[in-house]
Amino acid sequence: MQHLKRFFIGKPLKSSDEGGQQLGKLKALALLSSDALSSVAYGPEQIITALVALSAAAMWFSLPIAAFVLILLLSLILSYRQIIHAYPHGGGAYIVSSENLGMYPGLIAGGSLLVDYMLTVAVSVSSGTAAITSAIPALYGHQVGIAILIVVLITAMNLRGLRDSASFLMVPVYLFVIMLTIMIITGFVEIATGARTFHATSLVGAAVPGVTVGLILRAFSSGSSSLTGVEAISNAVPFFKKPKAKNAAETLAIVGLLLGFFFAGITFLSWYFGVLPQQKITILAQLSQHIFGKGTVYYILQFSTALILALAANTGFSAFPILAYNLAKDKFMPHMYMDRGDRLGYSNGILTLALGSIVLIFIFNGSTERLIPLYATGVFVPFTLSQSGMILKWWHERSKGWIGRSIANFIGALISFAIFIFLLMYHLNGVWPYFIIMPIMVFVFYKIHDHYKKVATQLRLIEQVNFHDYDGSTVIVLVSNVTQVTAGALNYARSIGDYVIAMHVSMDENPGKERETESEFKADFPDIRFVDVHSAYRSITRPVMRFADIIAKNAKGRNYTTTILVPQFVPKKPWQNILHNQTSFRLRAALATRENIILATYSYHLKK
């Protein structure tokens, strides 16, 4: 098992190697931007699809709608750059909301993003799988299996560490960036030189019967799904090389420029060429075919699009563990999410994300349509909370330029909240689970935090501690038969206890064997009290617990401690454990509930 783990994960890294795992801007962009950049493959199409449901002539409205999406993008980029500099330790919307709005808004922001990162993985992988099955029809019907395989591969890649996963992602991310840039520039050059004729379905400003404010808002809220993933860099500032905040802010600015250029370019070219949604081919694929023809360049772009859609899930794998770390540090999630794995990554967060996304893929059968509204809601709630929190921060600090920063945050908060309202109005069927999931998550966070507070109170060392002085100790050794394990356990018990009792549980199946065990024991250990407790229901756990309670009660009267020693042998090879009786595990689990009994294990290691 260890050899297999080393093959897939790699050799363990020392804690001192952490600096070597941090990322420069080029690798960080590849690692953290795949979700945001890949969304241009479906964001503009969502706008056009909503509009042409009324009429192809309504397609020109995609241009002003795209302009408003770009205004929101600019506001978000400016806001999250401020967040990066104000909170260089990462945490993004969770930290900002907690510090400026209070605990519960912070938990809502954190919980929303945790769920959203799982949805990011499920949606991205399902979208990539759909692109793969479209290119290779023979794979159709195996979407769930392919999606799960992709999740497993991405999980293994992330468990290898930041640098390995970032190095792998550089090829597909930059290939997609290059190919999309070439396509958009080529399209604009051909328009400018007159090589392409105007095929728009309607002119800008043309009157279109039936267009309503509701339709425009529905299209706007659908297209805003392209802004998912923008917050990931603010969550992952600790991953960057020094100066961390400066490098993270510059990387975010680059992502914003690329995302804005791609979104605007695809929307404009789609309108100019009159490209309409089709069932079996995306708008991006139609644009590529229109500009390049169905040749090599077209297939390279399709391949890079499918690849980045599948690997966009990696943004979730980068951001989820650091967010879980921050929640665990504040005692709202189990402390295990603060532990680093062999390769210095937060492995428990990575594995939790993988498991959650696989469950979502199973539940929704690898389909993205029902996930996208919930996916967008999980983004725009934290957007609204984080930017509202920044407004309060600037108000309290009132440093130089605070009014301009507050205006940028106010615009972002207002638009983000408006999109959330639009999602409720026009996509309620997909959004309602959010209002069940979030109260449950906040309640779980509260209970975890309450438990840790109570534990801290009970464990806190007060100024003067009066420890109880005992007169002696009673040790009960559990005996199944007389072996070397029994002898070793009894010898150890005599070294730590003043009074040793050997306890055996007998069954009805073979009374002769039980009498033989008792005789053998008394012959080998005549100085130790042997107690045989009969179990009519073939249970070992209950008789042991009853006997232990009686002894503990008597020992308390004598001012003795009571220790139960559970002997067990450890096979040479880990897989051999499954071949042996697991009674010792069940006994330890049951006896751990007794607060007046000390539980100990004597392990005997087999040599063969």
C-alpha positions as CSV (number, residue, x, y, z in Angstrom):
1,M,0.0,0.0,0.0
2,Q,2.8,2.4,0.9
3,H,4.5,1.7,-2.4
4,L,1.3,2.4,-4.3
5,K,0.9,5.7,-2.3
6,R,4.4,6.8,-3.1
7,F,3.9,6.0,-6.8
8,F,0.8,8.2,-7.1
9,I,1.6,10.9,-4.4
10,G,5.3,11.0,-4.4
11,K,7.9,11.1,-1.6
12,P,7.1,13.0,1.6
13,L,8.3,16.6,1.8
14,K,9.9,18.1,4.9
15,S,8.2,21.0,6.6
16,S,11.2,23.1,5.7
17,D,10.4,22.5,2.0
18,E,7.2,24.5,2.1
19,G,8.8,27.6,0.5
20,G,9.7,25.4,-2.5
21,Q,6.0,24.6,-2.9
22,Q,4.9,28.2,-3.2
23,L,4.0,29.6,-6.6
24,G,5.0,32.4,-8.9
25,K,2.4,34.3,-11.0
26,L,2.5,32.1,-14.1
27,K,1.9,28.9,-12.2
28,A,-0.6,30.4,-9.8
29,L,-2.6,31.7,-12.7
30,A,-2.7,28.2,-14.2
31,L,-3.7,26.7,-10.8
32,L,-6.3,29.2,-9.7
33,S,-7.8,30.7,-12.8
34,S,-9.1,27.6,-14.7
35,D,-12.6,27.9,-13.3
36,A,-12.9,31.6,-14.1
37,L,-11.4,31.4,-17.6
38,S,-13.3,28.2,-18.6
39,S,-16.6,29.9,-17.7
40,V,-16.4,31.9,-21.0
41,A,-17.1,28.6,-22.7
42,Y,-20.7,28.7,-21.4
43,G,-21.3,32.2,-19.9
44,P,-21.9,34.2,-23.1
45,E,-24.0,31.3,-24.4
46,Q,-26.2,31.5,-21.4
47,I,-27.1,35.1,-22.2
48,I,-27.8,34.4,-25.9
49,T,-29.8,31.3,-25.1
50,A,-32.1,33.2,-22.7
51,L,-32.6,36.0,-25.3
52,V,-33.2,33.9,-28.4
53,A,-35.8,31.9,-26.5
54,L,-38.0,35.0,-27.4
55,S,-36.6,35.8,-30.8
56,A,-33.3,35.7,-32.8
57,A,-33.8,39.5,-33.2
58,A,-33.3,39.9,-29.5
59,M,-29.8,38.8,-29.7
60,W,-28.4,42.4,-29.9
61,F,-29.4,42.8,-26.3
62,S,-26.4,40.5,-25.5
63,L,-24.1,43.5,-26.1
64,P,-25.4,45.8,-23.3
65,I,-25.9,42.9,-21.0
66,A,-22.3,41.8,-21.5
67,A,-21.3,45.4,-20.8
68,F,-23.0,45.2,-17.4
69,V,-21.4,41.9,-16.7
70,L,-18.0,43.5,-17.4
71,I,-18.8,46.4,-15.0
72,L,-19.6,43.8,-12.3
73,L,-16.3,42.0,-13.2
74,L,-14.3,45.2,-12.8
75,S,-16.0,45.9,-9.5
76,L,-15.2,42.4,-8.3
77,I,-11.6,42.6,-9.4
78,L,-11.1,45.9,-7.7
79,S,-12.8,44.6,-4.5
80,Y,-10.9,41.4,-4.3
81,R,-7.6,43.2,-4.9
82,Q,-8.4,45.3,-1.9
83,I,-9.3,42.1,0.1
84,I,-5.9,40.5,-0.9
85,H,-4.0,43.5,0.5
86,A,-6.2,43.9,3.6
87,Y,-6.2,40.2,4.4
88,P,-2.9,38.7,3.0
89,H,-3.3,35.5,5.1
90,G,-6.2,34.3,2.8
91,G,-9.7,33.3,3.6
92,G,-11.4,35.8,1.2
93,A,-15.1,36.3,1.8
94,Y,-15.2,34.3,5.0
95,I,-12.5,36.3,6.8
96,V,-13.9,39.7,5.5
97,S,-17.5,38.9,6.5
98,S,-16.5,37.5,9.9
99,E,-14.3,40.4,10.9
100,N,-16.6,43.2,9.6
101,L,-20.2,41.8,9.7
102,G,-20.0,39.3,12.5
103,M,-19.8,35.5,13.1
104,Y,-23.0,34.4,11.3
105,P,-22.5,36.4,8.1
106,G,-19.0,35.0,8.0
107,L,-20.3,31.4,8.5
108,I,-22.8,31.9,5.7
109,A,-20.1,33.2,3.4
110,G,-17.7,30.3,4.3
111,G,-20.4,27.7,4.1
112,S,-21.6,29.0,0.8
113,L,-18.1,28.8,-0.7
114,L,-17.5,25.3,0.7
115,V,-20.6,24.0,-1.0
116,D,-19.9,26.1,-4.1
117,Y,-16.4,24.6,-4.5
118,M,-17.9,21.1,-4.5
119,L,-20.4,22.3,-7.1
120,T,-17.4,23.8,-9.0
121,V,-15.8,20.4,-9.2
122,A,-19.1,18.6,-10.1
123,V,-20.2,21.2,-12.8
124,S,-16.7,21.6,-14.3
125,V,-16.1,17.9,-14.5
126,S,-19.6,17.2,-15.9
127,S,-19.1,19.9,-18.5
128,G,-15.8,18.5,-19.5
129,T,-17.3,15.0,-19.7
130,A,-20.1,16.3,-21.9
131,A,-17.5,17.9,-24.3
132,I,-15.6,14.6,-24.4
133,T,-18.7,12.5,-25.1
134,S,-19.7,15.0,-27.8
135,A,-16.3,14.5,-29.5
136,I,-16.4,10.7,-29.0
137,P,-20.0,9.6,-29.3
138,A,-19.1,6.0,-28.4
139,L,-18.5,7.1,-24.8
140,Y,-22.0,8.5,-24.5
141,G,-23.9,6.8,-21.6
142,H,-20.7,6.6,-19.5
143,Q,-20.7,10.2,-18.3
144,V,-20.8,9.4,-14.6
145,G,-18.0,6.9,-14.7
146,I,-15.8,9.3,-16.8
147,A,-16.6,12.2,-14.5
148,I,-15.6,10.2,-11.3
149,L,-12.4,9.0,-13.0
150,I,-11.5,12.7,-13.8
151,V,-12.2,13.7,-10.1
152,V,-9.9,10.8,-8.9
153,L,-7.1,11.9,-11.2
154,I,-7.4,15.6,-10.2
155,T,-7.4,14.5,-6.5
156,A,-4.2,12.5,-7.0
157,M,-2.6,15.4,-8.8
158,N,-3.5,17.8,-6.0
159,L,-2.3,15.4,-3.3
160,R,1.2,15.5,-5.0
161,G,1.5,19.2,-4.0
162,L,1.0,22.7,-5.4
163,R,3.9,22.8,-7.7
164,D,3.2,19.5,-9.4
165,S,-0.4,20.3,-10.0
166,A,0.4,23.8,-11.2
167,S,3.0,22.5,-13.6
168,F,0.6,20.0,-15.1
169,L,-2.2,22.7,-15.5
170,M,0.1,25.2,-17.3
171,V,-0.2,23.3,-20.6
172,P,-4.1,23.1,-20.9
173,V,-4.7,26.6,-19.4
174,Y,-2.2,28.4,-21.5
175,L,-3.1,26.4,-24.6
176,F,-6.8,27.5,-24.1
177,V,-5.7,31.2,-23.5
178,I,-3.5,31.2,-26.7
179,M,-6.1,29.5,-28.9
180,L,-9.0,31.7,-27.7
181,T,-6.9,34.8,-28.1
182,I,-6.0,33.8,-31.7
183,M,-9.6,33.1,-32.5
184,I,-10.9,36.5,-31.2
185,I,-8.1,38.5,-32.8
186,T,-8.5,36.7,-36.1
187,G,-12.2,37.4,-36.0
188,F,-11.7,41.1,-35.3
189,V,-9.0,41.4,-38.0
190,E,-11.3,39.7,-40.6
191,I,-14.1,42.1,-39.7
192,A,-11.8,45.1,-39.9
193,T,-10.4,44.1,-43.3
194,G,-13.8,43.3,-44.7
195,A,-13.0,39.6,-45.1
196,R,-16.2,38.8,-43.2
197,T,-19.6,40.1,-44.0
198,F,-22.1,41.3,-41.4
199,H,-24.6,38.5,-40.5
200,A,-26.2,39.8,-37.3
201,T,-29.8,38.8,-36.7
202,S,-30.7,42.5,-35.9
203,L,-29.0,45.9,-35.6
204,V,-28.2,47.4,-32.2
205,G,-31.1,49.4,-31.0
206,A,-33.7,47.5,-33.2
207,A,-37.1,47.3,-31.6
208,V,-38.0,43.7,-30.7
209,P,-41.6,42.9,-29.7
210,G,-42.0,41.0,-26.5
211,V,-38.8,42.0,-24.8
212,T,-39.4,42.6,-21.1
213,V,-37.3,43.7,-18.1
214,G,-37.7,40.1,-16.8
215,L,-36.1,38.6,-19.9
216,I,-33.2,41.0,-19.7
217,L,-32.7,40.3,-16.0
218,R,-32.9,36.5,-16.6
219,A,-30.2,36.8,-19.3
220,F,-28.0,39.0,-17.1
221,S,-28.2,36.6,-14.1
222,S,-27.5,33.6,-16.4
223,G,-24.5,35.3,-18.0
224,S,-23.1,36.3,-14.7
225,S,-22.2,32.7,-14.1
226,S,-19.0,33.5,-16.0
227,L,-17.8,35.4,-12.9
228,T,-17.6,32.2,-10.7
229,G,-14.1,31.5,-9.6
230,V,-12.9,35.2,-9.4
231,E,-12.7,35.0,-5.6
232,A,-10.4,31.9,-5.6
233,I,-7.2,33.9,-5.6
234,S,-8.2,35.9,-2.6
235,N,-8.7,32.6,-0.7
236,A,-5.3,31.3,-1.7
237,V,-2.9,34.2,-1.0
238,P,-0.7,31.9,1.2
239,F,0.1,29.8,-1.9
240,F,2.1,32.6,-3.5
241,K,5.7,33.4,-3.4
242,K,6.8,36.6,-1.5
243,P,5.6,39.3,-1.7
244,K,2.4,37.2,-1.4
245,A,-0.2,40.0,-1.5
246,K,1.5,41.8,-4.4
247,N,1.8,38.7,-6.5
248,A,-1.7,37.6,-5.8
249,A,-3.2,41.0,-6.7
250,E,-1.3,41.1,-9.9
251,T,-2.4,37.6,-10.8
252,L,-6.0,38.5,-10.1
253,A,-5.7,41.6,-12.4
254,I,-4.3,39.4,-15.2
255,V,-7.2,36.9,-14.7
256,G,-9.7,39.9,-14.9
257,L,-8.2,41.2,-18.1
258,L,-8.2,37.8,-19.8
259,L,-11.8,37.0,-18.6
260,G,-13.1,40.4,-19.7
261,F,-11.4,40.2,-23.1
262,F,-12.7,36.7,-23.8
263,F,-16.2,37.4,-22.6
264,A,-16.5,40.6,-24.6
265,G,-14.9,39.1,-27.7
266,I,-17.1,36.0,-27.8
267,T,-20.3,38.0,-27.2
268,F,-19.5,40.5,-29.9
269,L,-18.4,38.0,-32.5
270,S,-21.4,35.8,-31.8
271,W,-23.7,38.8,-32.5
272,Y,-21.8,40.0,-35.5
273,F,-21.7,36.6,-37.2
274,G,-25.3,35.8,-36.1
275,V,-24.3,32.6,-34.3
276,L,-27.3,31.0,-32.6
277,P,-27.4,28.3,-30.0
278,Q,-27.7,24.7,-31.3
279,Q,-28.5,21.5,-29.4
280,K,-25.4,19.5,-30.3
281,I,-22.7,22.2,-30.8
282,T,-21.8,25.1,-28.5
283,I,-21.6,28.7,-29.6
284,L,-17.8,28.7,-29.0
285,A,-17.4,25.7,-31.3
286,Q,-19.6,27.4,-34.0
287,L,-17.4,30.6,-33.7
288,S,-14.3,28.5,-34.1
289,Q,-15.7,26.7,-37.1
290,H,-16.9,30.0,-38.6
291,I,-13.4,31.6,-38.3
292,F,-11.0,28.7,-38.8
293,G,-13.1,26.2,-40.7
294,K,-13.3,22.6,-39.5
295,G,-9.6,22.0,-39.7
296,T,-6.7,21.4,-37.3
297,V,-7.0,24.7,-35.5
298,Y,-10.7,24.1,-34.9
299,Y,-10.0,20.7,-33.3
300,I,-7.1,22.1,-31.2
301,L,-9.4,24.7,-29.8
302,Q,-12.2,22.2,-29.1
303,F,-9.7,19.9,-27.4
304,S,-8.3,22.7,-25.2
305,T,-11.8,23.8,-24.3
306,A,-12.8,20.3,-23.2
307,L,-9.6,20.0,-21.3
308,I,-9.9,23.3,-19.4
309,L,-13.6,22.6,-18.6
310,A,-12.7,19.3,-17.0
311,L,-9.6,20.8,-15.2
312,A,-11.5,23.9,-14.0
313,A,-12.4,21.7,-11.1
314,N,-8.8,22.3,-9.9
315,T,-9.8,25.8,-8.7
316,G,-12.0,24.2,-6.1
317,F,-9.2,21.8,-5.1
318,S,-6.9,24.8,-4.5
319,A,-9.4,27.0,-2.7
320,F,-11.5,24.6,-0.6
321,P,-8.6,23.3,1.6
322,I,-7.4,26.7,2.6
323,L,-10.9,27.9,3.4
324,A,-11.5,24.7,5.4
325,Y,-8.2,25.5,7.2
326,N,-9.4,29.0,8.1
327,L,-12.7,27.6,9.4
328,A,-10.9,24.9,11.4
329,K,-8.5,27.5,12.8
330,D,-11.5,29.4,14.1
331,K,-12.9,26.1,15.6
332,F,-15.9,25.9,13.2
333,M,-14.6,22.8,11.4
334,P,-12.7,19.7,12.8
335,H,-9.1,20.4,13.5
336,M,-8.0,17.7,11.1
337,Y,-8.5,20.2,8.3
338,M,-5.5,22.0,9.7
339,D,-3.2,19.0,9.2
340,R,-0.8,18.9,6.2
341,G,-0.2,15.7,4.3
342,D,3.0,14.2,3.0
343,R,3.3,16.7,0.2
344,L,2.5,19.7,2.5
345,G,-1.0,20.1,1.1
346,Y,-4.1,20.1,3.3
347,S,-5.0,16.5,2.3
348,N,-8.1,16.1,4.4
349,G,-9.7,19.1,2.7
350,I,-8.7,17.8,-0.7
351,L,-10.2,14.3,0.0
352,T,-13.4,15.8,1.5
353,L,-13.9,18.0,-1.6
354,A,-13.4,14.9,-3.9
355,L,-15.9,12.8,-1.9
356,G,-18.5,15.6,-1.9
357,S,-18.2,16.3,-5.6
358,I,-18.5,12.6,-6.5
359,V,-21.7,12.4,-4.4
360,L,-23.1,15.4,-6.3
361,I,-22.1,13.8,-9.7
362,F,-24.0,10.6,-8.6
363,I,-27.1,12.6,-7.4
364,F,-27.4,14.7,-10.5
365,N,-26.2,11.9,-12.9
366,G,-23.4,14.0,-14.3
367,S,-25.8,16.7,-15.6
368,T,-25.0,20.4,-15.1
369,E,-28.3,22.1,-16.0
370,R,-29.8,21.7,-12.5
371,L,-26.6,22.6,-10.7
372,I,-25.8,26.0,-12.3
373,P,-28.4,28.2,-10.5
374,L,-27.4,26.7,-7.1
375,Y,-23.7,27.1,-8.2
376,A,-24.2,30.8,-9.0
377,T,-26.1,31.4,-5.7
378,G,-23.2,30.0,-3.8
379,V,-20.9,32.6,-5.4
380,F,-23.1,35.8,-5.3
381,V,-24.0,35.5,-1.6
382,P,-20.3,35.6,-0.6
383,F,-19.7,38.3,-3.2
384,T,-22.4,40.4,-1.6
385,L,-21.3,39.8,2.0
386,S,-17.6,40.3,1.4
387,Q,-18.1,43.6,-0.4
388,S,-20.5,44.8,2.2
389,G,-17.9,43.9,4.8
390,M,-15.2,45.9,3.0
391,I,-17.5,49.0,3.0
392,L,-17.8,48.8,6.8
393,K,-14.0,48.3,7.0
394,W,-13.3,51.5,5.0
395,W,-15.9,53.4,7.0
396,H,-14.3,52.5,10.3
397,E,-10.7,53.0,9.1
398,R,-11.3,56.1,6.9
399,S,-7.8,56.0,5.5
400,K,-6.7,57.9,2.4
401,G,-8.9,57.1,-0.6
402,W,-11.5,55.3,1.4
403,I,-14.4,56.9,-0.4
404,G,-13.3,55.7,-3.8
405,R,-12.8,52.2,-2.5
406,S,-16.2,52.2,-0.8
407,I,-17.9,53.2,-4.0
408,A,-16.3,50.3,-5.9
409,N,-17.4,47.9,-3.1
410,F,-20.9,49.4,-3.0
411,I,-21.4,48.9,-6.7
412,G,-20.2,45.4,-6.5
413,A,-22.3,44.6,-3.5
414,L,-25.4,46.2,-5.1
415,I,-25.0,44.2,-8.4
416,S,-24.2,41.0,-6.6
417,F,-27.2,41.3,-4.4
418,A,-29.4,42.1,-7.4
419,I,-28.2,39.0,-9.2
420,F,-29.0,37.0,-6.1
421,I,-32.5,38.4,-6.2
422,F,-32.8,37.7,-9.9
423,L,-31.8,34.1,-9.3
424,L,-34.6,33.8,-6.7
425,M,-37.1,35.3,-9.1
426,Y,-36.2,33.4,-12.2
427,H,-34.5,30.2,-11.1
428,L,-36.2,29.3,-7.8
429,N,-36.5,25.6,-8.8
430,G,-32.7,25.4,-8.8
431,V,-32.0,27.7,-5.9
432,W,-34.3,26.5,-3.1
433,P,-31.9,23.8,-1.8
434,Y,-29.6,26.6,-0.7
435,F,-32.1,27.7,1.9
436,I,-32.1,24.2,3.4
437,I,-28.3,23.5,3.1
438,M,-27.1,26.8,4.6
439,P,-29.1,26.7,7.9
440,I,-27.9,23.1,8.4
441,M,-24.3,24.0,7.8
442,V,-24.4,27.1,10.1
443,F,-25.9,24.9,12.8
444,V,-23.2,22.3,12.4
445,F,-20.5,25.0,12.5
446,Y,-22.1,26.4,15.7
447,K,-22.2,22.9,17.4
448,I,-18.5,22.2,16.4
449,H,-17.5,25.6,17.8
450,D,-19.5,25.1,21.0
451,H,-17.9,21.7,21.5
452,Y,-14.4,23.1,21.2
453,K,-15.2,25.9,23.6
454,K,-16.5,23.5,26.2
455,V,-13.4,21.3,25.8
456,A,-11.1,24.3,26.2
457,T,-13.0,25.3,29.4
458,Q,-12.7,21.8,30.9
459,L,-9.0,21.4,30.0
460,R,-7.8,24.9,31.0
461,L,-5.2,24.7,33.7
462,I,-6.3,26.9,36.6
463,E,-3.7,28.5,39.0
464,Q,-3.9,25.8,41.7
465,V,-4.7,22.2,40.7
466,N,-5.4,19.6,43.4
467,F,-4.7,16.3,41.8
468,H,-6.2,13.2,43.5
469,D,-3.6,11.0,45.4
470,Y,-4.4,7.3,45.0
471,D,-3.4,4.5,47.3
472,G,-2.9,1.9,44.6
473,S,-4.2,0.6,41.3
474,T,-6.3,-2.4,40.1
475,V,-5.6,-3.8,36.6
476,I,-8.0,-6.0,34.8
477,V,-6.5,-8.1,32.0
478,L,-8.8,-9.5,29.4
479,V,-8.0,-13.1,28.6
480,S,-9.4,-15.2,25.8
481,N,-6.9,-18.1,26.1
482,V,-3.4,-18.7,27.4
483,T,-0.8,-17.5,24.9
484,Q,2.4,-15.5,24.8
485,V,0.2,-12.4,24.3
486,T,-1.5,-13.3,27.6
487,A,1.7,-13.8,29.4
488,G,3.2,-10.5,28.2
489,A,0.1,-8.6,29.1
490,L,0.0,-10.1,32.6
491,N,3.7,-9.3,33.3
492,Y,3.1,-5.8,32.2
493,A,0.0,-5.5,34.4
494,R,2.0,-6.6,37.4
495,S,4.5,-3.9,36.7
496,I,2.0,-1.1,36.9
497,G,-0.7,-2.5,39.2
498,D,-1.0,-3.4,42.9
499,Y,-3.8,-5.8,42.3
500,V,-4.2,-7.8,39.0
501,I,-7.3,-9.6,37.9
502,A,-7.5,-11.9,34.8
503,M,-11.0,-11.8,33.3
504,H,-12.3,-14.4,30.9
505,V,-15.8,-14.4,29.1
506,S,-17.2,-18.0,28.6
507,M,-19.9,-19.0,26.1
508,D,-22.3,-21.8,25.9
509,E,-20.9,-23.3,22.7
510,N,-18.0,-25.2,24.2
511,P,-18.0,-25.4,28.0
512,G,-15.3,-28.0,28.0
513,K,-12.9,-25.6,26.3
514,E,-13.7,-22.9,28.8
515,R,-12.9,-25.2,31.8
516,E,-9.6,-26.2,30.0
517,T,-8.7,-22.5,29.6
518,E,-9.3,-21.9,33.3
519,S,-7.2,-24.9,34.4
520,E,-4.4,-24.0,32.1
521,F,-4.3,-20.4,33.4
522,K,-4.3,-21.4,37.1
523,A,-1.5,-23.8,36.4
524,D,0.7,-21.1,34.7
525,F,-0.3,-18.1,36.8
526,P,-1.4,-19.3,40.3
527,D,-0.8,-16.0,42.0
528,I,-3.3,-14.1,39.8
529,R,-7.0,-14.0,40.4
530,F,-8.9,-15.6,37.5
531,V,-12.6,-14.6,37.0
532,D,-14.8,-16.4,34.5
533,V,-17.9,-14.4,33.5
534,H,-20.6,-16.3,31.6
535,S,-22.2,-14.7,28.5
536,A,-25.6,-16.2,27.6
537,Y,-26.0,-14.0,24.5
538,R,-22.5,-14.6,23.1
539,S,-21.5,-11.0,23.7
540,I,-18.1,-10.1,25.1
541,T,-18.6,-6.4,25.4
542,R,-21.5,-6.3,27.8
543,P,-20.1,-8.8,30.4
544,V,-16.8,-7.0,30.4
545,M,-18.4,-3.6,30.9
546,R,-20.6,-4.9,33.8
547,F,-17.7,-6.5,35.5
548,A,-15.5,-3.4,35.0
549,D,-18.2,-1.2,36.5
550,I,-18.3,-3.4,39.6
551,I,-14.5,-3.5,40.1
552,A,-14.3,0.3,39.5
553,K,-17.0,0.9,42.2
554,N,-15.1,-1.3,44.7
555,A,-11.7,0.2,43.7
556,K,-13.1,3.7,44.3
557,G,-14.0,2.7,47.8
558,R,-10.4,1.6,48.4
559,N,-9.1,4.7,46.7
560,Y,-7.6,2.7,43.8
561,T,-7.5,3.5,40.1
562,T,-9.0,0.9,37.7
563,T,-7.3,0.1,34.5
564,I,-8.5,-2.4,31.9
565,L,-5.7,-3.8,29.7
566,V,-6.8,-5.1,26.4
567,P,-4.2,-7.5,24.8
568,Q,-3.9,-7.7,21.0
569,F,-1.5,-9.0,18.5
570,V,-0.3,-6.9,15.5
571,P,0.3,-8.9,12.3
572,K,3.5,-8.2,10.4
573,K,1.7,-7.0,7.3
574,P,-1.2,-4.5,7.6
575,W,-3.5,-6.4,5.2
576,Q,-3.5,-9.4,7.6
577,N,-5.5,-7.5,10.2
578,I,-8.7,-8.3,8.3
579,L,-8.0,-12.0,8.8
580,H,-8.3,-11.8,12.6
581,N,-11.0,-11.2,15.2
582,Q,-11.7,-7.5,15.7
583,T,-12.9,-8.0,19.3
584,S,-10.2,-5.7,20.8
585,F,-11.4,-2.8,18.6
586,R,-15.0,-3.2,19.8
587,L,-14.0,-3.5,23.4
588,R,-11.9,-0.3,23.3
589,A,-14.7,1.6,21.6
590,A,-17.2,0.5,24.3
591,L,-14.9,1.0,27.3
592,A,-13.8,4.5,26.2
593,T,-17.3,5.7,27.3
594,R,-16.5,4.9,31.0
595,E,-15.0,8.0,32.6
596,N,-13.9,6.3,35.8
597,I,-11.9,3.6,34.0
598,I,-8.5,3.9,32.4
599,L,-8.2,2.0,29.1
600,A,-4.9,0.6,27.9
601,T,-3.7,-1.7,25.1
602,Y,-1.0,-4.2,25.2
603,S,0.3,-4.9,21.6
604,Y,2.2,-8.1,20.8
605,H,3.9,-7.9,17.4
606,L,4.0,-11.0,15.3
607,K,7.3,-11.7,13.5
608,K,6.0,-13.9,10.6
